[in-house]
Amino acid sequence: MIFYTNQLIQALNQIDFNEFTNIGDIPSQLSFSGPEKLQEALNRLLELYHTRIVRESNNVRLINQTISSGLWNMDIGPGNTVTAAYWSDDFRHMIGYHDVSDFPDRLESWSDLLHPDDKEYTLNQFVNTLADPSGRTKYDLKYRLKTRNHGYRWFRAAGNVQRNAEGQPIQFIGIFVDVHDEYIQQTTLDHLFNRHAAIDEISDEGTCYISAACKTRKIPFGFPRNSAPNSVFPIQMIFRMPWIRG
């Protein structure tokens, strides 16, 4: 029995993966010399865990595809330094990259692509979130990131910090969402709204001015017969009035 136990331990030690290992690289079976029933029981247990991992991974991928999002994860060390950064493949695909070969798991892979006008604010929010042990500082913002094939696009990033018992950050986990189309549409609507509001304000001021002028002046000859002293004329007509021209 001790012999089989040692073989089992050796087989288990050959398994090398972590939470960031590609699903296809996680084994669902073990091969070792030992009683057949022991192998069957152990492999059944491994297969159950593997199936659960694959299902949860597929669910996350489906959600990311539905809302155009990707996950990121960073390990935080002493002094709030980023000791490791992990970008999901969904994250990479959103900005035109494929895997770690063209978008390595490094902080600079992301930070070097930030728009110059957004970079300082984005990184300051990142640092301030890590430095606030109360958790009141939230990392939730929009910024532009340079994609591989489509120039700069607007994204929204939000993340939460996991801290140890002393309040020191140990992990920063977040989501990255493509909001470019919505941002452009909202910006266009805001521009149109402000433009119409400015036109309305000018029109209101012009109407009041014309109305006051018509009440205090005699309507000159040549205006429509149905015009009366209290009439409000189109704004173009006020500039034709002789007393306005001076």
PEBEL-V887742 format. One record per residue. N is the residue number from 1. PSI is psi in degrees with one decimal (* if undefined). NEAR is the number of other ideal C-beta (glycine too) atoms within 8 Angstrom. Layout:
# PEBEL-V887742
N_PSI_NEAR ; N_PSI_NEAR
This chain:
# PEBEL-V887742
1_-38.1_4 ; 2_-35.4_5 ; 3_-46.0_6 ; 4_-35.7_11 ; 5_-43.4_8 ; 6_-39.8_8 ; 7_-40.5_11 ; 8_-43.5_12 ; 9_-42.1_8 ; 10_-40.3_9 ; 11_-41.1_11 ; 12_-35.6_8 ; 13_-19.1_6 ; 14_-15.3_6 ; 15_123.8_8 ; 16_99.9_3 ; 17_163.2_6 ; 18_-167.5_4 ; 19_-10.8_3 ; 20_3.2_6 ; 21_140.0_8 ; 22_139.8_5 ; 23_-37.9_8 ; 24_-16.4_4 ; 25_-1.7_6 ; 26_121.1_10 ; 27_147.0_7 ; 28_-1.4_8 ; 29_150.7_7 ; 30_141.9_11 ; 31_119.7_4 ; 32_158.4_9 ; 33_122.5_4 ; 34_178.0_9 ; 35_137.8_6 ; 36_-41.4_6 ; 37_-36.0_6 ; 38_-43.3_10 ; 39_-45.0_11 ; 40_-42.9_8 ; 41_-43.7_8 ; 42_-44.6_10 ; 43_-31.2_11 ; 44_-41.7_8 ; 45_-43.7_8 ; 46_-40.1_12 ; 47_-37.9_10 ; 48_-45.4_8 ; 49_-41.7_8 ; 50_-43.1_11 ; 51_-41.6_9 ; 52_-42.7_8 ; 53_-45.1_10 ; 54_-42.6_9 ; 55_-45.0_8 ; 56_-38.0_8 ; 57_-42.5_9 ; 58_-36.7_8 ; 59_-43.8_8 ; 60_-42.5_9 ; 61_-40.6_9 ; 62_-42.1_8 ; 63_-44.9_9 ; 64_-40.5_13 ; 65_-34.7_8 ; 66_-41.3_6 ; 67_13.6_7 ; 68_63.2_8 ; 69_165.9_12 ; 70_155.5_14 ; 71_151.0_13 ; 72_154.8_15 ; 73_134.0_11 ; 74_136.8_12 ; 75_133.4_10 ; 76_130.8_14 ; 77_-165.8_7 ; 78_142.2_4 ; 79_17.6_4 ; 80_30.6_8 ; 81_145.8_7 ; 82_112.4_10 ; 83_-20.4_6 ; 84_142.8_7 ; 85_138.8_13 ; 86_124.0_9 ; 87_129.3_12 ; 88_156.3_10 ; 89_-31.3_9 ; 90_-40.7_12 ; 91_-49.0_12 ; 92_-44.6_14 ; 93_-32.6_10 ; 94_-28.9_13 ; 95_17.0_13 ; 96_11.9_8 ; 97_171.4_9 ; 98_-57.5_8 ; 99_-162.8_8 ; 100_-16.8_6 ; 101_-33.6_6 ; 102_-10.5_7 ; 103_83.4_11 ; 104_159.1_6 ; 105_72.7_9 ; 106_149.5_6 ; 107_-38.7_8 ; 108_-22.9_6 ; 109_-35.3_12 ; 110_-50.3_11 ; 111_-31.3_9 ; 112_-14.4_6 ; 113_-3.1_9 ; 114_143.5_14 ; 115_138.7_10 ; 116_-33.5_5 ; 117_-16.0_5 ; 118_-13.0_10 ; 119_-49.2_10 ; 120_-47.5_6 ; 121_-43.2_9 ; 122_-46.0_12 ; 123_-34.3_10 ; 124_-41.9_8 ; 125_-37.7_11 ; 126_-50.1_9 ; 127_-43.9_9 ; 128_-34.9_9 ; 129_-43.5_13 ; 130_-34.1_11 ; 131_-7.8_8 ; 132_98.8_9 ; 133_-16.8_7 ; 134_-21.9_5 ; 135_4.2_6 ; 136_-26.3_5 ; 137_118.8_10 ; 138_136.7_6 ; 139_95.9_14 ; 140_103.7_7 ; 141_168.1_10 ; 142_142.5_8 ; 143_166.9_12 ; 144_137.1_11 ; 145_139.3_12 ; 146_118.5_9 ; 147_168.0_12 ; 148_-34.4_6 ; 149_-8.5_4 ; 150_26.6_6 ; 151_-155.7_5 ; 152_138.3_8 ; 153_156.0_11 ; 154_135.0_12 ; 155_156.7_14 ; 156_132.9_10 ; 157_138.8_14 ; 158_141.2_10 ; 159_160.9_12 ; 160_148.0_7 ; 161_131.2_12 ; 162_131.9_8 ; 163_156.7_9 ; 164_-174.0_6 ; 165_-25.8_3 ; 166_0.8_5 ; 167_5.0_6 ; 168_135.0_8 ; 169_138.0_10 ; 170_-19.3_8 ; 171_141.1_10 ; 172_113.2_15 ; 173_137.2_10 ; 174_-179.5_12 ; 175_150.9_10 ; 176_119.9_12 ; 177_135.1_11 ; 178_114.6_10 ; 179_19.5_10 ; 180_-51.6_9 ; 181_-43.7_7 ; 182_-38.8_7 ; 183_-45.0_10 ; 184_-42.5_9 ; 185_-44.1_8 ; 186_-40.8_8 ; 187_-40.9_8 ; 188_-43.5_8 ; 189_-41.2_8 ; 190_-40.2_8 ; 191_-44.8_8 ; 192_-41.0_8 ; 193_-46.8_8 ; 194_-36.3_8 ; 195_-47.2_8 ; 196_-35.1_8 ; 197_-39.4_8 ; 198_-40.6_8 ; 199_-43.1_8 ; 200_-40.5_8 ; 201_-42.4_8 ; 202_-41.9_8 ; 203_-41.2_9 ; 204_-44.2_8 ; 205_-40.3_8 ; 206_-39.2_10 ; 207_-44.2_10 ; 208_-41.2_8 ; 209_-45.1_9 ; 210_-44.4_13 ; 211_-43.5_10 ; 212_-39.1_8 ; 213_-40.0_12 ; 214_-26.4_13 ; 215_-27.3_8 ; 216_-8.3_5 ; 217_151.2_9 ; 218_135.2_4 ; 219_121.5_9 ; 220_158.7_7 ; 221_141.7_3 ; 222_-12.2_3 ; 223_161.6_8 ; 224_145.1_4 ; 225_-33.3_3 ; 226_5.2_4 ; 227_142.5_8 ; 228_164.2_6 ; 229_-27.7_8 ; 230_8.3_7 ; 231_151.2_8 ; 232_121.0_7 ; 233_160.3_10 ; 234_152.4_4 ; 235_-27.0_10 ; 236_-30.5_6 ; 237_-29.1_10 ; 238_-31.4_12 ; 239_-8.8_8 ; 240_-10.3_7 ; 241_134.7_11 ; 242_-34.5_5 ; 243_-19.9_7 ; 244_-37.9_9 ; 245_-19.2_7 ; 246_*_3
